[in-house]
Amino acid sequence: MIETPSELGQLIATMKVCRVCRDAPLGKPLPHEPRPIFVASAEAKILIASQAPGIRAHLSGVPFMDPSGVRLRQWLGVDEATFYDPRNFAILPMGFCFPGHDAQKGDLPPRRECAPIWRKPALDLMPAIQLILVIGIHAHQYHLGRGTSMTEMVRNWRAILHASSGPRVLPLPHPSWRNSSWLKKNPWFEIELLPELQAEVENLIAY
């Protein structure tokens, strides 16, 4: 018997071959071959709403397999096997493809084409999501609105977490090592927020 692909499976297959940032871009086209990188799962309890894959993810095809991923897993209190188990985490960045580098060799912002096309259809087909971890300013602006700095958004994490309707939302800074100075200036993040984050994750993940 040949099984018919699920609606989510069909959507994943379509997202994997998306080339809109190259073929119908908003602004300059992506300067390299697109490689959409994400994890969508109907079983996942936690959604990582990140920004865009970095160069290492672009080369490997694996999200967060880099120093940022090491730090993120430390924040979550999980190992690689738990992190990459689709029963636990879905990973849906604002832009699916590595956006390229700017003049200072930093990553460009996420592509603007992805979120309006794919975000709502994907989220609608992931009904088990109970917690959305919103990582970085671009994801903050999409999920929580504009007008507040990243620091103030994360500082207001308690109100955001407990005010959410539907899946709860928790804003986080990006785990990039470029943000190490931010972490030193804001020790409350590791003292107050991380224990709560790890308790939430512990409650939801499958072993």
N, C-alpha and C positions, 0 to 999 in steps of 0.2 A: 504494500500500500504506500503510495506517495503522498506525504503530508502536504497540505496547502500552507504556504508561508503565512504566518500571522500578520496582522495589520502592522504591528511594530516591526516585524522582520522585513516587510516590504518597504517601510519607511527607511529603515536602516540601510537597506540596499540602495535606495535612491539617494540618501544623503552621502553615501560613500563615493558616489560617482558625480557629485555636484561639482560643477566647474563655473558657477556664476561669477565668482570673483575674477576669473580670467576672461570669460566670454561675454558677460554683461555687467561689467563692474560699475560701482558707484565711485567715480574718480579713476585714478590710474589702475590698470589691471595688475593682478598679482604678478610679480616679476619672475615667478618660477612655476613649475607644474604643481597644481593643487594636490594636496594629500590630506583630505579630511580625517581628523583624528578625534574620536569621542568614544564613549561607552554608554549605550542606551540599554536599559534592562527593565522588564516588567516586574521583576522581583526586588530590585534595589530599594532599600529603605532610606538611603541618604543620597542626595544629589550634590555633587561638587559643581557649582556654577562658576567656572573659572573664566580666564580671559582669552587666551589663544595658545596653541602649542608653541614651544620654543624650538630652536634649531635641532636639539638632540631628539626631541619627539618627532620632528619632521623626518629625520634620518632613520630613526628606529621604528616609527609607527606606533610607539607605546607612550601614552601620556604620562607626564610626571616621572619619567625615568631619568632623573637629573638631580642636581643638588636641591632645587626647589621642591622636588618630590620627596627627597629625604627629609627635609625640614617639615613639609606638610604631614608626612606620616608620623614624625615625632610629635607634632601638635595634636594629631588625632589619637596617638597612643596605639597604633596598629603596625603590623609588619607588612611586607610586600604581598604575601599570599592573601592576607585579609583585605588589603587595599584593592587588589585586582580581582577579587571575587565579585562577580556582577550581582550576586544576591545581596551584597552589602552596599556597594557604591556604584552609582552612575556618574559619568563625567561628561558634562555638556558645556563646552566653552562657548563664549560669546562669538568667537570666530573659530571655525573648525580647522583652518589651515594656518601654518606658520606665516605671519604677515611680512616677514623680511626685516632687515635691520635699518636703523636710521643712521645719520652721519656719525653719531657717537658710538656706533656698534651696539646700541641697545635695541630691543625689539620694538617694532612699530606697533601702534594700537591695533586691536582686533579689527578684522575686516568688517565693514558695516553691512555687507550683504546677507550674512548668515542668519542673524537673530530674527529679522522680520519674516524670513521664509520658513525657518525650521524650528524655532524654539517652541512655540505654542503647540504645533502638531506633535512634537516629540514628548513634551510634558504631559499632554493629554493622554498619551498611551503608556505612561509610567505611573499607574495608580497607587503603587505601594509606597511612593515617596512620602516620608514623614518629616524629614529635616532637609532644608536646603542651606548649604554652606556657600555663601556668596563671597567670592574671593576677588579682591581688587576693585579699583574705582569704576572701571567700565561695567563690571557685573553689578556693583552697587547701584549705579545709575539706572540700569535696566530694571532690576528687581525692586529697588527701593526708592527710586526717584532722584532727581538732581537737586542741587542747591546746597549740599552739605559736603564738607571735606571728608576724605577717607578717614582721618583721625577721629573726627566727630561722629561719623557713622559707626565706627567700631566702638568708640567710647559709649555709645548709646545702645550697646548690644543687648542689655537686659530688657529694655523696653521693647525693642524690636522682636526679640525671641518670644516674649510672652504676649505680644499684641497680635501676632500673626494669626490670620484665619486660614484654615486649610493646613498645608504643610508649614511647620514653623521655619523661620528664617533666621540665620545667624551670620552677620557680616564679619569678614576676616580681612586683614591685609594680605597682600600677595606674599607667599613664602620665599620669594626671591632673596638671595643673599645681599642684593642691593638694598634691602630694607633692614639690614642688621642695625644700622644707626637708629632707625625708627624704634626698633624693639628696645634698644638701650634707653631711649628717651621716654618710653612708655612702659615702665615695668609692670604696671597694672595688668597689661595684656597677659603676661605669663602667670602672674600671681592670681588674678581673679577670673579671667575668661577661660584660659586653657583647662583648668580642672573641670569647669562646667562643660566645656566642649567634650572632653574625654569621657565624662560621665554619660553624656547624651549618646555618644558613639557606642560606648560599652553596652548601653541599654538596647541598641538597635541592631548591632551586627550579629551575624551568624558565624559560629565556629565549626 
